[in-house]
Amino acid sequence: MPTILKTFTAAMLLGCLGGCVGAAGVSTWDYRSGPGYDTARIQESRIQVDSDQGFTHEACTSESRRQRANSGEVTGADLTVCRSN
């Protein structure tokens, strides 16, 4: 049985119990670097079953970029985007 299906099944079973909350998440991480740059990306997905709120899902992607100039100066940006239902 695929992992996501097992996770979904377990979360649904937890949600069927009165007053209970069940949650599961998956996270992946990727790091790349080369001459003058570093990039790290994290992707997270979380499902939750709550007897009061029902089934919810949130997925977030975070990215951190750094540039190194020949002078040694480091500039960068961080960005996180989430979506949920």
Sequence and secondary structure as in RCSB ss.txt:
>XXXX:A:sequence
MPTILKTFTAAMLLGCLGGCVGAAGVSTWDYRSGPGYDTARIQESRIQVDSDQGFTHEACTSESRRQRANSGEVT
GADLTVCRSN
>XXXX:A:secstr
  HHHHHHHHHHHHHHSTT EEEEEEEEEEEEEETTEEEEEEEEEEEEEETTTEEEEEEEEEEEEEEE TTS EE
EEEEEEEEE 
